[in-house]
Amino acid sequence: MSSLTHRVDFGFIRYANCWEDADILLEALQVKPGDRVLSVASAGDNSFSLLSRDPELVVAVDVNRVQLHLCELKKAAFTLPEHRQFLELLGFAESARRTQLFEAVSNRLSENARAYWKQNSSLIEAGVVSQGKFERYFATFRSRLLPLIHGKKRVTQLFAAKNEGAQQKFYLEEWNTWRWRMFFRIFFSKYVMGKYGRDPEFLKEVKVPVSEYIFTKAEKHLCSPGAQQNFFLHHIMLGTFSPQLPHYARKENFEAIRKNIDRMELREGYAEMLLEDYPGITAMNLSNIFEYMNPEQFRLTGSALIARSAPGARFAYWNLMVPRRLSGIDERLVYEKEISQALSAKDKGFFYNQFILDRKA
């Protein structure tokens, strides 16, 4: 994986949010006091959520230094005395004082992170949770393509309270027009998503038709009442997290995370290499990092992660379009099939193929 840093531009924020469901992650990993957790950082959200369970340590790791600068900013935001201030600084709530709020916590940042945010203050002023490449990709869809397909009234109707039959009927008769199908397949094609949303390198191992796969997953979800309350879908279609915030940003979790905020360490590098510095890791949030690896890279990385973890360690991760399972390469791991399938069924990240929980025997 080390060559990834030479093939992908890590000089900007790729993800301003974690597009993975922290609620099912927490249910799977069952983190408890005394646990030592390794978590792929990305935008930091799910790593902060893990702090709410009172672990001894959360090591948030990423190869993208700018993503770690974002994590530092969010970490510093938790030192603000009021939840409302936290929401304003990060862009979850309207604010005319983001610069002042940043100045209030800037002394909590490392020298490099502080310099980055001073040079990119416009991102903070605009509300940083909407400023990643992936978020801007969705914003383009929302502002330029969606109005060509459906008016605001119909988009609002998509989220109106309906039973399953009515939701499915609305999708089939009102939503699933030829324009929806055409623009969706173009915008979420492998080429467009790779160029404007993610990175072509991240889709290198994908062998399925990307737009067809995502369309099928979206269709299933849009036909279900779960779509009405899905804050990921609200953000994609409406530009706001509603009716609920991501787990780490919810008011009821603010104090628990804030209390443990200094138990988080941010590290730049690859997870399997950093584990040598952190013996006794009992739980891992591995995001969907295996998606980017060829089979041999996956085997080597997975073997290192397994070998350097504690007995009984739990491994949670997502498959999007590339099937990878750690318990398939090492007999020391047990695939928690029933739990994985149950959690996949209620995953708000409806675009993922499956959520996987493996346990070290």
C-alpha positions, -999 to +999 in steps of 0.1 A: +000+000+000+030+023+005+030+032-033-005+046-030+009+079-017+028+082-050-003+075-072-030+095-054-030+133-047-034+137-009-030+174-009-066+183-002-096+172+018-111+142+000-138+134+025-152+161+049-174+134+065-172+097+071-198+081+047-201+050+069-227+044+096-212+048+130-243+034+147-237-001+132-200+002+138-205+008+175-229-020+177-205-044+160-173-035+179-189-033+213-161-011+226-159-009+264-137+008+290-101-004+288-102-012+250-075+000+227-089+008+193-073+014+159-095+034+135-090+045+100-094+083+103-108+096+070-128+126+083-125+115+119-162+111+125-163+074+134-131+076+154-148+103+176-179+081+179-157+053+193-145+077+221-181+078+233-177+042+246-150+052+270-120+032+256-085+036+269-072+047+235-083+055+200-055+057+174-069+074+143-046+067+113-046+080+078-021+084+049-035+117+040-020+145+061-047+169+052-074+145+064-055+145+097-055+183+098-093+180+094-094+155+123-074+179+144-099+207+137-128+185+147-109+173+178-103+209+188-139+217+182-148+193+210-130+216+235-156+244+229-178+247+259-211+245+241-225+220+216-240+248+195-205+263+191-192+229+179-219+227+153-213+263+141-176+259+138-178+227+117-207+239+095-236+218+108-253+250+119-255+285+104-229+309+119-214+344+114-187+337+139-167+307+126-135+327+124-138+337+160-146+301+171-116+288+152-094+314+169-107+302+202-094+266+196-065+272+173-040+268+201-051+232+204-038+224+169-003+213+159+018+239+141+013+223+107-025+220+111-028+255+124-008+268+094-030+247+070-062+261+084-050+297+084-041+293+047-075+277+040-097+298+062-123+300+034-131+263+040-139+270+076-159+301+068-180+281+043-186+252+068-159+226+065-182+196+066-194+205+031-159+212+016-144+178+008-140+167-028-167+140-023-191+165-007-186+189-036-193+160-060-227+155-044-232+192-043-228+193-081-253+165-085-277+183-062-275+218-077-269+211-114-284+177-122-312+170-097-332+202-107-332+189-143-348+157-130-371+167-102-384+199-087-380+208-051-415+197-042-410+162-055-376+160-037-393+170-005-420+144-011-394+117-013-387+122+024-423+126+035-436+100+060-451+071+041-455+034+048-434+009+027-461+004+001-466+041-004-428+048-005-424+021-032-453+034-052-439+070-051-405+058-063-419+037-091-445+061-103-431+096-095-394+093-090-380+067-113-383+087-146-362+082-177-343+114-167-335+100-133-322+068-148-302+086-175-285+113-154-279+089-125-260+064-148-239+092-163-231+110-131-223+079-110-203+061-137-169+048-130-152+076-150-172+105-135-170+093-100-133+085-103-125+119-117-148+142-097-158+122-066-132+098-055-100+090-074-095+065-103-069+047-082-096+039-056-117+022-083-089+002-099-100-031-084-137-026-092-148-052-117-186-045-117-204-018-137-202+011-112-233+031-122-255-001-125-243-013-091-250+021-073-283+025-091-295-009-079-285-001-043-301+033-044-333+020-059-337-006-031-332+021-005-354+047-021-382+022-021-380+017+016-393+040+045-357+040+058-348+066+032-371+091+048-349+094+079-315+087+064-292+117+071-267+106+044-294+107+018-307+140+031-272+154+027-269+141-009-303+154-020-309+185+002-274+195+013-280+192+051-278+165+076-314+160+086-335+150+105-306+136+125-269+144+127-241+119+123-235+101+156-204+121+167-222+154+162-253+146+181-259+166+213-265+135+234-229+123+226-211+156+229-201+154+265-190+117+264-167+124+235-155+157+249-146+140+282-124+115+264-111+137+236-074+135+248-075+097+245-074+101+207-040+100+190-037+110+153-010+093+133+000+096+097+008+063+079-005+029+072-025+010+099-006-023+096+028-005+101+017+017+131+004-013+150+040-020+161+037+011+182+004+001+198+004-034+212-028-049+226-053-034+200-086-050+208-109-034+181-104-021+146-125+002+124-110-005+090-134+016+069-133+002+034-095+003+029-094-032+014-114-018-016-082-002-029-059-033-027-052-060-052-056-096-037-019-099-028-018-065-010-050-074+008-035-107+020-003-090+032-020-061+049-047-083+065-021-108+078-002-080+094-032-065+111-043-099+124-009-108+137-004-076+156-038-075+173-048-088+207-065-122+212-103-118+208-099-086+187-128-075+166-124-062+130-151-041+114-151-029+078-172-024+047-171-038+012-184-014-015-178-030-049-148-052-042-154-084-021-128-087+006-130-107+039-102-111+064-117-143+078-113-157+043-075-154+044-067-164+080-083-193+100-077-175+133-106-152+125-143-161+128-167-144+104-197-132+125-221-138+097-254-133+115-243-101+131-228-088+099-259-095+078-282-080+104-261-048+106-258-046+068-296-047+066-299-015+086-268+003+073-276+039+065-247+037+041-271+021+016-245+022-012-223-004+005-226-040-005-219-054+030-207-046+064-184-073+079-174-082+115-146-107+120-134-118+155-100-132+164-104-165+182 
